[in-house]
Amino acid sequence: MDILTSLRCTFVVIDFEALTPAGRPAEPTEVAAMALVVRDGKLVEDGRFESLIQPPADVPVTSRDMSHGITEAALRSAPPAAAVLGELDRLLSTPPYRLVAQHASTEAGLIARQGEHCPTLATTPLVDTVRMARKTVRGMSSYGLDELLRYYSIPKPVQRHRAMPDVEVTAEVFRLLLEEGAAAGHWSTLLELDAAAGLQPRPKPAAEATVQDTLFGPDGG
């Protein structure tokens, strides 16, 4: 059976950009999402969402954070995380869903900390393209997004490390990995994809937790 024939869900490719203040969890500054559905035997886009996110007033915005074209003024005038993620959550009205992300544990952590504002996102399982690639593309020294783009000859977007450009290329990588993994027998159903590359949503962290996610680790986005 063709893998797309067996998929009965909406895949939401999602990416955050974030500040990483010392001694506290990462704070999102931008989010983008793209819905993918199976239509006429193809995995096609069914909508997209993107927004800057205002960081808390006590979180500094450094010159390093401005290296991808976002200005501090734009961040300070953006809506807060609660409003942005609440708006995105309200768009998710036709379950079931799977979130798709490169190094999905990072996205899971950011979503969990905002879970009260986005209950659908916060309870949706994830599919990690890093885990898919490790299963499908053997022998790579790194499974970061740049390495996967080179492997598949996908041009690196001009605004790499902005949320929507990263979502767009992650969606392309996901499509290719989905097909290659199915052809290799790694998955033929959604349940098998979950088993091979899935992550469960993270529980809401304790209020005192200060562990910081690594946004750009060796296998990160």
C-alpha positions, -999 to 999 in steps of 0.1 A, spaced: 0 0 0 12 35 -8 21 53 24 -1 83 15 -31 61 10 -29 50 47 -25 85 62 -57 99 77 -45 129 95 -32 165 91 5 170 95 14 204 109 50 213 102 60 237 129 91 258 138 99 283 165 127 308 168 136 317 203 158 337 227 179 317 251 183 338 282 208 325 307 194 306 336 158 303 323 139 284 296 140 295 260 114 322 251 98 320 216 101 350 193 86 336 161 65 307 151 54 293 117 33 264 108 22 247 76 -7 222 74 -1 192 50 -29 169 39 -32 140 15 -52 151 -15 -54 133 -49 -26 110 -38 -2 138 -29 8 155 3 -1 191 -3 -3 223 17 -36 231 33 -28 264 50 -1 283 68 4 306 98 33 327 110 38 355 136 65 372 156 61 368 193 68 394 220 93 381 246 88 389 282 99 424 291 127 412 314 143 390 287 171 409 269 173 409 231 209 409 220 227 416 187 231 379 182 193 375 183 190 402 156 213 383 131 184 369 111 166 402 102 142 405 132 145 439 149 140 444 186 113 470 179 94 444 158 96 419 187 86 444 214 55 454 193 45 418 185 16 401 203 26 379 233 30 342 231 -4 335 248 -22 354 220 -1 340 191 -3 304 202 -39 307 211 -47 320 176 -27 291 160 -45 266 183 -79 278 172 -71 270 136 -67 233 145 -103 222 141 -102 190 120 -82 163 140 -64 140 141 -31 159 139 6 152 140 31 180 145 62 176 124 95 193 134 132 191 129 146 181 163 110 180 176 119 179 213 127 216 211 93 225 197 77 201 223 94 220 251 84 254 239 48 243 233 45 226 267 55 258 285 26 276 267 2 247 270 -26 265 288 -29 289 258 -27 261 231 -43 230 245 -46 212 211 -10 218 202 1 208 237 -16 174 235 -7 166 198 19 139 192 50 149 172 70 134 144 107 142 144 124 145 110 158 138 127 145 104 139 131 98 104 164 106 88 184 84 112 162 55 102 162 62 65 195 79 56 222 59 72 258 69 77 255 107 80 277 124 105 250 149 114 213 150 108 208 187 112 186 205 87 215 220 67 230 185 62 196 171 51 191 200 27 225 193 12 218 155 10 185 161 -9 199 191 -30 173 214 -16 185 250 -18 191 266 16 166 294 21 179 330 21 164 336 55 175 303 71 167 304 108 135 323 102 105 303 111 86 301 78 116 295 55 126 267 79 91 253 79 90 253 41 122 233 37 114 210 66 82 202 48 102 192 17 125 170 38 95 154 55 79 145 22 111 129 9 118 110 41 82 98 43 84 83 8 120 69 12 112 54 46 81 37 33 99 24 2 125 9 26 98 -8 47 103 14 78 67 25 79 35 19 59 9 33 84 7 63 107 11 40 137 44 26 123 56 62 116 47 71 152 67 41 165 98 49 143 99 87 147 72 99 170 74 118 203 47 122 228 38 157 240 57 170 269 39 175 302 38 211 314 71 217 332 72 225 369 72 262 377 107 261 392 123 243 362 150 264 345 165 238 321 171 255 288 165 237 255 194 236 230 180 251 198 209 245 175 226 213 188 245 189 166 212 174 153 190 205 157 173 228 134 
